[in-house]
Amino acid sequence: METGTSSSSSGLVKAKSETLAEALKSSSLDFSNGAGGSSHGSSNQHVMARTSSSPSHSGSGSSKSRRNTHIRKAKSAHPALDLSRLTEVEDIEAANSSVVKFQTEPTFPIYLKALMEICIYNHQHPKVLINILDFCCHCIMNVPRHWKPLFCLLCWSNFGAQKSSLGGSTTILLVIGKHVKQSFTLDQKGMFTDITYKVTCKRMTSSSEKIILNGISGSASPGELLALMGPSGSGKTTLLNLLGGRFNQQNIGGSVSYNDKPYSKHLKTRIGFVTQDDVLFPHLTVKETLTYTALLRLPKTLTKQQKEQRAVSVIQELGLERCQDTMIGGSFVRGVSGGERKRVCIGNEIMNNPSLLFLDEPTSSLDSTTALKIVQMLQSIAKSGKTIVTTIHQPSSRLFHRFDKLVVLSRGSLLYFGNASEAMSYFSSIGCSPLLSMNPAEFLLDLANGNMNDISIPSELKENMKMENSCSKIRSSKPTPTVVYEFLEEAYRTHHEAVEKKKLMAPVPLDEEVKVMMTCPKREWGLSWWEQYWILSLRGFKERRHDYFSWLRVTQVLSTAIILGLLWWQSDIQHPKGLQDQVGLLFFIAVFWGFFPVFTAIFTFPQERAMLSKERESNMYRLSAYFVARTTSDLPLDLILPVLFLVVVYFMAGLRLRAESFFLSVLTVFLCIVAAQGLGLAIGASLMDLKKATTLASVTVMTFMLAGGYFVKKVPIFIAWIRFMSFNYHTYKLLVKVQYEEIMQNVNGEEIESGLKEVSALVAMIIGYRLLAYLSLRRMKLLSPT
């Protein structure tokens, strides 16, 4: 049994062990004889221990069951225990959900506390633990009958938030006897059998089906790192997305199960998925990114301080302390390096301690040393009891030897599944051996590509070559890639597939109670609606403030305002031409602040679609909270530039010098901006394609401008309805009313009205366009297209 200890806590471990030994000795209990047992017989007890721990802690495992035993070693001292009360039994609350919830002050029996202390500080001595379990069983003999078939959850909360794996709590699940063999909350086995996936290729006159995956089978257990290898286009990413529940089930054959249960929505919180592209906000720092993730994803039972501490612990585990205050960066913003950005993406997914973690090529575009650090970190996460599945592209030999299991794909078919350490011996057994020393990964990729250079050719393959050369005019000394592919596929089906499928058919030992926990349909959010709204608003404000106050945008608005002020310098409405010019200025203001927000808002949801899809797949927040936060957090910023614009234009052009008129003009422009933004949001959310959205917005804005009441006075009845849909028209009429209501009865032949209809129309547009945008997002397919 392999064990891992922390040198920094060795003194504390020794002191605690001596204290417990003295206490046990005073209680007349002998734990020294590992081979012996109590009257109940320790040899008959089957024991498993599970803990939810951080990736930085190592574990111990049994090679027979291929399951790891992982115990977190707390570094803080705990109060001394009075073991004289070990025979007392207090209330034990049964776990009633798949997610273990903790109280800040434990209410467990004293003997369970003592047992937990011993398990933590003496887990490297299995014989001692066996005797401890015998003693615990002896104590449980005095428990009422309805407690007999229970599994004991030994939780010691409040070890210190900085030492915990889930923001202030350490979990140890101890299973006594054979009542419960596996806990869904702490580990999870994924299994896939005969997976097929097809897509329909539509042409002008016909359509055909293309097979992407063909009969893929395999499994990954807790504590294992499964690597999916193959050349480009072999189906690695497709298989990973399918296993992660990212595809619709229409064109999928076979079965994918998690602890013998199919995928369901409640599993989203137990699955982490790191995409190949780093989807992050570029203007947030590393610490801000992980902190917001912790606040949104961790359960509501944890306080804000505990969630923030969890983010700090993840930063430490991933080695991001040096860059925690650096912006993430993007295409136009300098930020952290590629390896650090990838670690931030991984940190987002391991924040809530998922049972399954999927990663799509986490080492792509990284140097060998950085890639090794990433894989080492994934290996440590796997050793903490998690199941890791990752696609990998051309790993180094050091990376390859860190994989536990391996899947080799080629053209959507399976060439090998099994232990990574046995891959070379398997291919050697079918006659494919490297003729010189080479990286095992390069050897496997050469085979998957059908490249037999520097690789021995099996006798069966030589026979196939002779037959092919006899039927062809062109003779070749090497088999074609198609012949190699068919040979390897047939060899796997003949020699290896039956053995692996037999292993897969073995049922996962699960109690019915645990299965009920896994199928619980209730969705739990980490925060209330208002808390989600507030955090998303704050995050959005921090991210977009750089765009709003960029020198380019401010210069654009102020330069336009100055040009308008110079052209309409102190216009005089006493003369008809001066009045006509000033009315034209008011119409331009209505058009400018209708055109500008539309083409800004169009990009909102198409640009954030990847982030929205990723976060909704993880059940981070409600869509309604995101939408309201996204559309309201910008309102204070939306008011600043129009105010600066009007301050310059209003006084340079000599508009009505009354405070009431000025502020009413600002309010009118603000209503126009919000209504125009709603139109842009609706178009962008409905199409989710920037080219199509820009084209539609151009036609719509031009139509609204022409129907705005300045160019055309008399509109035909059959098309007059367009005028009432134009926010330019209503804004223009309100600005005219504000400026000339007390001066004249009509302007350019149109009577000045009360303005109530115009305000009502703008408010209806604000609500209606946003409602349309929300419904469009609601029906947006978050899953990858089939």
C-alpha positions in Angstrom: 0.0 0.0 0.0 1.4 3.3 -1.0 1.1 6.2 1.5 1.7 9.9 1.3 2.6 12.1 4.2 3.2 15.8 4.6 6.5 16.7 6.1 5.2 20.0 7.4 2.7 18.2 9.6 4.9 15.3 10.7 5.4 16.8 14.2 1.8 17.3 14.7 1.0 13.8 13.5 3.5 12.3 16.0 2.1 14.4 18.9 -1.5 13.5 18.1 -0.7 9.8 17.7 1.1 9.8 21.1 -1.9 11.6 22.7 -4.4 9.1 21.2 -2.2 6.1 22.2 -2.1 7.2 25.8 -5.9 7.8 25.8 -6.5 4.4 24.3 -4.1 2.7 26.7 -6.0 4.3 29.6 -9.2 2.9 28.2 -7.7 -0.7 28.3 -7.9 -1.1 24.5 -5.2 -2.9 22.7 -4.6 -1.7 19.1 -1.1 -3.0 18.8 -1.9 -6.4 17.4 -2.8 -5.9 13.8 -3.4 -9.6 13.1 -5.7 -10.1 15.9 -9.2 -8.8 16.3 -12.0 -8.3 18.6 -14.6 -10.8 19.3 -16.5 -9.7 16.2 -13.6 -10.6 13.9 -12.0 -7.9 11.9 -11.2 -10.3 9.1 -14.9 -10.4 8.2 -15.3 -6.7 7.9 -14.9 -5.2 4.5 -13.9 -1.6 4.9 -13.6 1.3 2.5 -12.9 4.9 3.2 -13.5 7.8 1.0 -12.8 11.5 1.4 -13.4 14.6 -0.7 -10.0 16.2 -0.8 -8.0 18.6 -2.7 -5.7 17.5 -5.5 -2.6 18.4 -3.6 -3.0 15.5 -1.2 -1.8 12.0 -2.1 -3.7 8.9 -1.2 -3.2 5.2 -0.6 -4.9 2.5 -2.6 -5.6 -1.2 -2.9 -4.3 -2.8 -6.1 -6.8 -5.6 -5.8 -9.9 -3.5 -6.0 -8.2 -0.7 -8.0 -9.8 1.8 -5.7 -7.9 4.4 -3.8 -8.3 5.3 -0.2 -7.8 9.0 0.4 -7.7 10.7 3.8 -7.1 14.4 4.1 -4.5 15.3 6.7 -5.5 18.4 8.6 -2.7 20.7 9.7 -4.4 22.4 12.6 -4.5 21.1 16.2 -7.7 19.9 17.7 -8.9 19.8 21.3 -8.0 16.8 23.3 -10.6 14.0 23.5 -12.1 12.3 26.5 -12.0 8.7 25.5 -13.7 7.6 28.7 -17.0 8.5 27.0 -16.3 6.3 24.0 -19.2 4.0 24.9 -21.8 6.8 24.9 -24.1 7.0 21.9 -25.6 10.3 20.9 -27.8 11.3 18.0 -26.6 10.4 14.5 -28.4 12.2 11.7 -28.7 10.0 8.6 -27.7 11.5 5.3 -30.8 12.2 3.2 -29.3 13.5 0.0 -26.4 12.8 -2.3 -24.7 16.0 -1.3 -23.3 15.9 2.2 -24.1 19.1 4.1 -22.1 20.2 7.2 -22.8 22.1 10.3 -20.1 24.4 11.7 -20.3 22.6 15.1 -20.3 18.8 14.9 -22.9 16.9 16.9 -21.5 13.4 16.5 -20.7 10.9 19.4 -17.5 11.3 21.2 -16.3 7.9 20.2 -16.8 8.8 16.5 -14.7 11.9 17.0 -12.0 9.8 18.5 -12.2 7.3 15.7 -12.0 10.1 13.1 -8.9 11.5 14.8 -7.3 8.1 14.6 -8.3 7.6 11.0 -6.8 11.0 10.1 -3.5 10.6 11.8 -2.9 6.8 11.6 -4.3 6.0 8.1 -0.9 4.7 7.1 -1.2 1.8 9.6 -4.0 -0.4 8.1 -3.8 -3.0 10.9 -4.4 -0.4 13.5 -7.5 0.8 11.5 -8.9 -2.7 11.4 -8.8 -3.0 15.1 -10.3 0.5 15.4 -13.2 -0.6 13.1 -13.7 -3.7 15.3 -14.0 -1.5 18.3 -16.5 0.8 16.5 -18.6 -2.2 15.5 -18.6 -3.3 19.1 -20.0 0.1 20.1 -22.6 0.0 17.4 -23.9 -3.3 18.9 -25.6 -1.2 21.6 -27.3 1.1 19.0 -31.1 0.6 18.4 -32.1 -1.8 15.7 -32.9 0.8 13.1 -29.3 2.0 13.1 -27.8 -1.4 12.3 -27.8 -1.2 8.5 -26.5 2.4 8.4 -23.2 3.7 7.0 -21.4 6.0 9.4 -20.6 9.4 8.1 -17.7 10.7 10.1 -17.5 14.4 9.6 -15.4 16.9 11.4 -16.4 20.3 10.3 -14.6 23.6 10.8 -11.0 22.2 10.6 -10.2 25.6 9.2 -11.5 26.9 5.9 -8.0 27.2 4.5 -7.4 23.5 5.0 -10.7 22.2 3.6 -11.6 21.0 0.1 -15.0 22.6 0.0 -14.7 25.9 1.8 -14.4 24.9 5.5 -15.3 21.3 5.9 -13.4 18.0 5.7 -15.4 14.9 4.8 -14.5 11.4 5.7 -16.9 8.6 4.6 -16.3 5.4 6.5 -18.3 2.3 5.3 -18.5 -0.5 7.8 -19.3 -4.0 6.6 -21.0 -4.6 3.2 -24.0 -2.3 3.6 -22.6 0.4 1.3 -19.8 -0.3 -1.2 -19.5 3.0 -3.0 -20.6 6.6 -2.5 -21.8 8.6 -5.4 -21.0 11.9 -3.6 -17.3 11.2 -3.5 -16.4 9.1 -6.5 -18.0 8.1 -9.7 -17.3 5.4 -12.3 -18.0 6.2 -16.0 -18.6 3.4 -18.4 -19.4 3.6 -22.2 -20.4 0.6 -24.3 -20.7 0.3 -28.1 -20.9 4.0 -28.6 -21.8 5.1 -32.1 -22.4 8.6 -33.4 -23.7 9.7 -36.8 -24.2 13.1 -38.4 -26.3 13.9 -41.4 -24.5 15.7 -44.2 -27.0 17.7 -46.3 -26.3 18.5 -49.9 -28.2 20.4 -52.5 -30.1 17.4 -53.8 -29.4 14.7 -51.3 -28.3 13.9 -47.8 -26.2 11.1 -46.3 -25.1 9.9 -42.9 -21.5 10.0 -41.8 -20.2 7.8 -39.0 -18.1 9.7 -36.5 -17.8 7.0 -33.8 -18.2 3.3 -34.4 -18.6 0.9 -31.4 -16.4 2.5 -28.8 -16.3 0.8 -25.3 -14.4 1.6 -22.2 -14.5 2.8 -18.6 -12.8 5.0 -16.1 -12.9 4.5 -12.3 -12.2 6.8 -9.4 -8.5 7.4 -9.0 -7.7 6.8 -12.7 -6.5 9.1 -15.5 -8.0 8.0 -18.8 -6.3 9.4 -22.0 -8.0 9.5 -25.4 -5.4 9.5 -28.1 -5.6 9.5 -31.9 -4.7 11.6 -34.9 -6.7 14.7 -35.9 -10.2 13.8 -37.0 -10.3 10.4 -35.2 -13.2 11.4 -33.0 -11.5 12.2 -29.7 -13.3 15.5 -29.0 -16.6 14.0 -30.2 -16.2 11.1 -27.8 -15.3 13.4 -24.9 -18.3 15.7 -25.5 -20.5 12.6 -25.7 -19.2 11.2 -22.4 -19.7 14.7 -20.8 -23.4 14.8 -21.8 -22.8 17.7 -24.3 -24.6 16.1 -27.2 -28.3 15.5 -27.9 -29.2 11.8 -27.8 -30.9 11.6 -31.2 -27.9 10.3 -33.3 -26.2 8.4 -30.4 -26.1 4.6 -30.1 -24.8 2.5 -27.3 -24.9 3.4 -23.6 -23.1 5.8 -21.3 -23.5 5.3 -17.6 -22.2 6.9 -14.4 -22.3 4.4 -11.6 -24.7 2.3 -13.6 -27.0 5.3 -14.1 -27.6 7.3 -17.4 -26.8 10.9 -17.7 -29.3 13.3 -16.2 -29.3 17.1 -15.6 -28.6 16.8 -11.9 -25.2 15.3 -12.8 -24.1 18.7 -14.1 -22.9 19.8 -10.7 -20.9 16.6 -10.3 -19.1 16.9 -13.7 -16.4 19.4 -14.7 -15.7 20.0 -18.4 -12.6 22.0 -19.6 -13.0 22.9 -23.2 -10.1 23.1 -25.7 -10.6 26.8 -26.1 -10.0 28.9 -22.9 -13.3 30.6 -22.3 -12.6 33.4 -19.8 -13.3 37.1 -19.3 -10.1 38.9 -20.5 -10.4 41.9 -18.2 -10.8 40.0 -14.9 -7.8 39.0 -12.9 -7.1 35.4 -12.0 -8.2 35.8 -8.4 -11.4 37.6 -9.5 -12.2 34.9 -12.0 -11.9 32.1 -9.5 -13.6 34.0 -6.7 -16.7 34.7 -8.8 -16.7 31.0 -9.8 -16.6 30.0 -6.1 -19.3 32.4 -5.1 -21.7 31.1 -7.9 -20.9 27.4 -7.9 -20.3 26.4 -4.3 -23.3 25.4 -2.2 -25.3 28.0 -0.2 -24.4 26.2 3.1 -21.0 27.9 2.9 -20.5 31.5 3.9 -19.0 34.1 1.5 -15.7 34.0 3.4 -15.5 30.2 3.1 -16.1 30.4 -0.6 -13.5 33.1 -1.1 -11.1 31.0 1.0 -11.8 28.0 -1.3 -10.8 30.2 -4.3 -7.6 31.1 -2.5 -6.9 27.4 -1.8 -7.4 26.5 -5.5 -5.0 29.2 -6.5 -2.4 27.7 -4.2 -3.1 24.2 -5.4 -2.7 25.2 -9.1 0.4 27.3 -8.4 -1.1 30.6 -9.5 0.0 32.8 -6.6 2.4 34.8 -8.7 -0.2 35.8 -11.3 -3.3 36.0 -9.2 -3.6 39.8 -9.6 -2.8 39.7 -13.3 -5.6 40.1 -15.9 -6.4 37.0 -17.9 -5.9 38.7 -21.2 -7.1 37.9 -24.7 -6.5 38.7 -28.3 -6.1 42.5 -27.7 -5.2 42.5 -24.1 -1.9 41.2 -22.6 -2.4 38.8 -19.7 -1.2 35.6 -18.2 0.6 32.9 -20.2 -1.1 30.0 -22.0 -0.3 27.5 -19.3 -1.5 29.8 -16.6 -4.7 30.4 -18.5 -5.3 26.7 -18.9 -4.8 26.2 -15.1 -7.4 28.9 -14.5 -9.8 27.0 -16.7 -9.1 23.8 -14.7 -9.5 25.7 -11.4 -13.0 26.9 -12.5 -14.0 23.3 -13.0 -12.5 21.8 -9.8 -13.9 24.5 -7.6 -16.8 22.5 -6.5 -14.9 19.3 -6.2 -16.5 17.3 -9.1 -16.5 13.5 -9.2 -15.8 13.5 -13.0 -13.5 15.9 -14.8 -13.3 16.0 -18.6 -10.6 18.0 -20.4 -10.2 18.6 -24.1 -6.5 18.7 -25.1 -5.3 20.6 -22.0 -1.7 20.5 -23.2 -2.2 21.9 -26.7 0.1 24.8 -27.6 2.1 24.4 -24.4 5.8 23.6 -24.1 6.8 20.1 -22.8 7.6 21.3 -19.3 4.3 23.2 -18.8 2.4 20.3 -20.3 4.1 18.0 -17.8 3.0 20.3 -14.9 -0.6 20.2 -16.2 -0.6 16.4 -16.4 1.0 16.1 -13.0 -1.7 18.2 -11.5 -4.4 16.1 -13.2 -2.7 13.0 -11.8 -2.8 14.4 -8.3 -6.5 15.2 -8.8 -7.1 11.7 -9.9 -5.3 10.3 -6.9 -7.6 12.3 -4.6 -10.4 10.0 -5.7 -11.7 11.7 -8.9 -12.2 10.3 -12.3 -10.2 12.2 -15.0 -10.8 11.8 -18.8 -8.8 13.8 -21.2 -8.0 14.0 -24.8 -4.3 14.3 -25.6 -2.4 15.2 -28.7 1.1 13.9 -29.2 2.3 13.7 -25.6 5.9 13.3 -24.6 7.1 10.0 -23.1 7.0 11.4 -19.6 3.4 12.4 -20.0 2.4 9.1 -21.5 3.7 7.1 -18.6 1.5 9.0 -16.2 -1.7 7.8 -17.8 -3.6 4.9 -16.1 -5.8 3.9 -19.0 -5.6 4.6 -22.7 -8.0 4.7 -25.6 -6.5 4.8 -29.1 -8.9 5.9 -31.9 -8.5 6.0 -35.6 -11.2 7.0 -38.1 -13.8 6.7 -35.3 -13.0 3.1 -34.4 -11.3 1.7 -31.4 -7.7 0.3 -31.8 -7.0 -0.2 -28.2 -8.5 0.2 -24.7 -6.8 -0.9 -21.5 -4.0 0.0 -19.2 -1.6 2.4 -20.7 1.4 0.4 -19.4 0.2 -2.6 -21.4 -0.4 -0.9 -24.7 3.1 -1.5 -26.1 3.0 -5.2 -25.2 -0.4 -5.6 -26.8 0.7 -4.2 -30.1 3.9 -6.3 -29.9 1.7 -9.4 -29.5 0.0 -8.7 -32.8 3.3 -8.2 -34.5 3.7 -4.4 -34.5 6.9 -3.4 -32.6 9.1 -0.4 -33.0 12.4 -1.1 -34.8 14.2 1.6 -32.8 13.7 3.4 -29.5 10.9 5.9 -29.7 8.2 7.6 -27.6 5.3 5.2 -27.1 2.9 8.0 -28.0 4.6 8.6 -31.3 4.5 4.8 -32.0 0.8 4.6 -31.3 0.0 7.7 -33.4 2.0 6.3 -36.3 0.0 3.1 -36.1 -3.3 5.1 -35.9 -2.3 7.1 -39.0 -1.3 3.9 -40.9 2.4 4.9 -41.0 4.5 1.7 -40.7 7.9 3.4 -41.0 10.4 2.1 -38.3 7.7 -0.4 -37.2 7.7 -4.1 -37.8 5.1 -5.4 -40.2 3.1 -8.5 -39.0 3.1 -11.5 -41.2 -0.7 -11.3 -41.7 -0.3 -7.8 -42.9 2.4 -8.8 -45.3 0.1 -11.4 -46.8 -2.5 -8.7 -47.3 0.2 -6.6 -49.0 1.0 -9.3 -51.4 -2.6 -9.8 -52.4 -3.0 -6.1 -52.9 0.2 -5.8 -54.9 -0.9 -8.7 -57.1 -4.1 -6.8 -58.0 -2.5 -3.5 -58.5 0.0 -2.2 -61.1 1.8 -0.1 -58.5 3.8 -2.1 -56.1 4.6 -0.8 -52.6 7.0 -2.0 -49.9 4.7 -0.6 -47.2 1.0 -1.2 -46.6 -1.4 1.6 -47.3 -3.0 3.4 -44.3 -6.4 1.8 -45.1 -4.9 -1.7 -44.9 -3.1 -0.9 -41.6 -6.3 0.6 -40.2 -8.4 -2.5 -41.1 -5.8 -4.8 -39.7 -5.5 -3.1 -36.4 -9.3 -2.7 -36.0 -9.8 -6.4 -36.7 -6.9 -7.4 -34.4 -8.4 -5.5 -31.5 -11.9 -7.0 -32.0 -10.4 -10.5 -32.2 -7.8 -10.5 -29.5 -8.6 -7.8 -26.9 -12.2 -6.6 -27.1 -13.9 -9.6 -25.5 -11.6 -9.4 -22.5 -12.3 -5.7 -21.9 -16.0 -6.0 -22.5 -16.2 -8.8 -19.9 -14.6 -6.4 -17.4 -17.2 -3.7 -18.3 -20.1 -6.1 -17.8 -19.3 -6.5 -14.1 -21.9 -4.4 -12.2 -20.9 -1.5 -10.1 -21.7 -2.3 -6.5 -24.3 0.3 -5.4 -26.9 0.2 -2.7 -30.5 1.2 -3.8 -30.4 4.1 -1.4 -27.4 5.6 -3.2 -29.1 5.0 -6.5 -32.0 7.0 -5.3 -29.7 9.8 -4.3 -28.2 9.8 -7.8 -31.6 10.1 -9.5 -32.8 12.9 -7.3 -34.3 15.4 -9.7 -34.1 18.4 -7.5 -31.8 21.1 -8.7 -29.9 23.1 -6.1 -28.5 26.5 -6.7 -25.5 27.9 -4.9 -27.2 31.3 -4.3 -30.6 32.8 -4.3 -31.8 34.7 -7.4 -31.0 38.1 -6.0 -27.5 37.0 -4.9 -26.8 35.6 -8.4 -28.1 38.9 -9.9 -25.8 41.0 -7.7 -22.7 38.9 -8.3 -23.3 38.7 -12.1 -23.9 42.5 -12.2 -20.7 43.2 -10.3 -18.7 40.8 -12.5 -20.2 42.4 -15.7 -19.4 45.9 -14.5 -15.8 45.0 -13.8 -15.4 43.3 -17.1 -17.0 45.9 -19.4 -15.9 49.1 -17.7 -12.8 49.0 -19.8 -14.8 49.0 -23.0 -17.1 51.8 -22.0 -14.3 54.1 -21.0 -11.8 53.2 -23.8 -10.2 56.3 -25.3 -11.5 55.3 -28.7 -15.2 55.3 -27.6 -14.9 58.5 -25.6 -13.1 60.2 -28.5 -15.8 59.1 -30.9 -18.6 60.5 -28.8 -16.9 63.8 -27.9 -15.6 64.5 -31.4 -19.1 64.0 -32.8 -20.6 66.3 -30.2 -18.0 69.0 -30.9 -18.6 68.8 -34.7 -22.4 69.1 -34.1 -21.9 72.0 -31.7 -19.7 73.9 -34.3 -22.1 73.2 -37.2 -25.2 74.4 -35.1 -23.3 77.0 -33.2 -25.9 79.2 -31.3 -28.7 78.5 -33.7 -31.5 81.1 -33.6 -35.1 79.8 -33.7 -36.5 83.3 -34.3 -35.8 82.8 -38.0 -37.5 80.0 -39.9 -34.3 78.7 -41.3 -32.7 78.6 -37.8 -35.8 76.8 -36.5 -35.5 74.3 -39.3 -31.8 73.8 -38.6 -32.5 73.2 -34.9 -35.2 70.7 -35.6 -32.8 68.8 -37.9 -30.3 68.7 -35.0 -32.9 67.2 -32.7 -33.7 64.5 -35.3 -30.0 63.7 -35.7 -29.7 63.3 -31.9 -32.6 60.8 -32.0 -31.0 58.9 -34.9 -27.5 58.9 -33.5 -28.5 57.6 -30.1 -30.7 55.0 -31.8 -28.1 53.8 -34.3 -25.1 53.7 -31.9 -26.6 51.4 -29.1 -28.2 49.0 -31.6 -24.9 48.0 -33.2 -23.2 47.9 -29.8 -25.8 45.6 -28.3 -25.9 43.2 -31.3 -22.5 41.7 -30.2 -23.5 41.1 -26.6 -24.9 37.6 -26.7 -23.1 36.2 -29.8 -19.8 37.1 -28.2 -20.7 35.7 -24.8 -22.4 32.6 -26.1 -19.5 30.3 -25.4 -19.2 31.6 -21.8 -23.0 31.4 -21.3 -23.1 27.9 -22.6 -20.2 26.7 -20.4 -21.6 28.3 -17.2 -25.2 27.1 -17.8 -23.9 23.6 -18.5 -22.4 23.7 -15.0 -25.6 25.1 -13.4 -23.8 28.1 -12.1 -26.8 30.4 -12.2 -30.3 30.9 -13.5 -30.7 32.2 -17.0 -33.1 34.9 -15.8 -30.6 36.2 -13.3 -27.9 36.4 -15.9 -30.2 38.1 -18.4 -31.4 40.8 -16.0 -27.9 41.4 -14.7 -26.5 41.6 -18.2 -29.1 44.1 -19.4 -29.2 46.3 -16.3 -25.6 46.3 -15.1 -24.6 48.5 -18.0 -27.3 51.2 -17.5 -25.2 53.4 -15.3 -22.4 53.3 -17.9 -24.9 53.9 -20.7 -25.9 57.2 -19.1 -22.4 58.7 -18.8 -21.5 59.2 -22.5 -24.9 60.6 -23.5 -24.7 63.1 -20.7 -21.3 64.2 -21.9 -22.6 64.4 -25.4 -25.6 66.5 -24.5 -23.6 68.8 -22.3 -21.4 69.8 -25.3 -24.1 69.9 -28.0 -26.9 71.4 -25.9 -25.0 74.6 -24.9 -23.0 75.0 -28.1 -26.0 74.8 -30.3 -28.0 77.2 -28.1 -30.9 75.0 -27.2 -33.5 76.0 -24.6 -31.6 77.2 -21.5 -33.8 75.7 -18.8 -32.8 73.0 -16.3 -36.1 71.3 -16.8 -35.6 71.1 -20.6 -32.1 69.9 -20.3 -32.9 67.0 -17.9 -36.0 66.0 -19.9 -33.8 65.9 -23.0 -31.3 63.7 -21.1 -34.2 61.4 -20.0 -35.6 61.2 -23.5 -32.3 60.2 -25.0 -31.8 57.7 -22.2 -35.2 56.1 -23.1 -34.2 55.9 -26.7 -30.8 54.3 -25.8 -32.5 51.6 -23.7 -35.1 50.9 -26.3 -32.5 50.7 -29.1 -30.4 48.4 -26.9 -33.4 46.1 -26.6 -33.7 45.8 -30.3 -30.0 45.0 -30.7 -30.2 42.4 -27.9 -33.3 40.8 -29.5 -31.6 40.6 -33.0 -28.4 39.2 -31.6 -30.1 36.6 -29.4 -32.4 35.5 -32.1 -29.8 35.0 -34.8 -26.6 34.4 -32.8 -24.7 35.1 -36.0 -22.9 38.5 -36.3 -23.1 38.7 -40.1 -26.8 38.0 -40.2 -27.5 40.2 -37.2 -25.6 43.1 -38.6 -27.4 42.9 -41.9 -30.8 42.7 -40.3 -30.0 45.6 -37.9 -28.8 47.8 -40.8 -32.1 47.3 -42.7 -34.2 47.8 -39.5 -32.4 51.0 -38.4 -32.5 52.5 -41.8 -36.3 51.8 -42.0 -36.9 53.3 -38.6 -34.8 56.4 -39.5 -36.8 57.0 -42.7 -40.1 56.6 -40.9 -38.9 58.8 -38.1 -41.1 61.8 -39.0 -38.5 64.1 -40.5 -38.0 63.0 -44.1 -41.6 61.9 -44.8 -44.5 63.8 -43.3 -47.3 61.9 -45.0 -46.9 58.1 -44.9 -49.4 55.8 -46.8 -51.8 54.1 -44.5 -50.8 50.5 -45.4 -47.3 51.2 -44.1 -47.9 53.8 -41.5 -47.6 51.1 -38.7 -43.8 51.2 -39.2 -43.7 54.7 -37.8 -45.1 53.6 -34.5 -42.5 50.8 -34.2 -39.7 53.4 -34.7 -37.9 54.6 -31.6 -36.4 57.4 -33.7 -39.9 58.7 -34.3 -41.0 58.7 -30.7 -37.7 60.2 -29.5 -37.8 62.9 -32.1 -41.4 63.9 -31.1 -40.4 64.0 -27.4 -37.3 66.2 -28.1 -39.5 68.6 -30.1 -42.0 68.8 -27.3 -39.4 69.5 -24.7 -37.9 72.3 -26.7 -40.9 74.1 -28.2 -44.0 73.2 -26.2 -44.4 76.6 -24.6 -43.2 78.5 -27.7 -45.3 77.3 -30.6 -48.2 74.9 -31.2 -46.8 73.0 -34.1 -43.4 72.4 -35.8 -43.0 71.7 -39.5 -46.8 71.2 -39.8 -47.1 68.6 -36.9 -48.9 69.4 -33.8 -47.1 69.1 -30.5 -48.9 66.6 -28.3 -48.7 65.6 -24.6 -46.0 63.0 -25.1 -47.7 60.3 -23.1 -48.1 58.0 -26.1 -44.5 58.4 -27.1 -43.2 57.6 -23.6 -45.6 54.6 -23.4 -44.4 53.4 -26.8 -40.7 53.6 -25.7 -41.4 51.8 -22.4 -43.3 49.1 -24.3 -40.3 48.7 -26.7 -37.9 48.4 -23.7 -39.9 45.6 -22.2 -41.0 43.9 -25.5 -37.6 43.7 -27.2 -35.9 42.4 -24.0 -38.6 39.8 -23.5 -38.0 38.6 -27.1 -34.3 38.4 -26.4 -34.8 36.4 -23.2 -37.1 33.9 -25.0 -34.6 33.6 -27.8 -31.9 32.7 -25.2 -34.3 30.3 -23.5 -34.6 28.3 -26.6 -31.0 28.5 -27.6 -29.4 25.1 -27.9 -26.6 24.9 -25.4 -25.6 21.5 -26.5 -23.2 21.1 -29.3 -25.0 20.8 -32.6 -25.6 17.3 -33.9 
